[in-house]
Amino acid sequence: MELTHINEEGRAKMVDVSEKYDTVREAIAVGSISMQRETLEKIKDGSISKGDVLAVAQVGGIMGAKSTSQIIPMCHAIMISGCDISFNIDFENSKIEITATTKTVGKTGIEMEALTAISVAALTIYDMCKAIDRGMVINNIMLVKKSGGKSGIFERKAL
């Protein structure tokens, strides 16, 4: 398999997508953040002093998706047509599961935007709760589904 982000001199380059066709593209990524049960309860009860943790994390995740090309060196700036983030509070395993769905119509990408949305949402949760729980762990950020483009559909097999 050829690495498309390497030029003839062996240096990094941004891939030229000018000859590609626009297609509808969608990506779904997941991740989680584990924490103390007490922290999880405070998030659910809305008693974290910095505010509504999940509302802020949702906005942060969307902002992260929109900023992907500014923080990942070779990512193209793309027009995101949609981004949604959902949270599942899992008391049994003391974690919050995060799902991000991103969409675009374009020549490239949308996976990195979904993965960045998960990362920033999880980091936002960490930031808002670190005063009471510095032991939180961000886990298992991964692409679970991608459609559109030349490579077609990718769907992760069950873990």
Helices and strands as residue ranges (DSSP letters): E 23-34, H 37-45, H 53-66, H 68-71, E 80-90, E 95-106, H 111-129, E 137-147, E 154-155
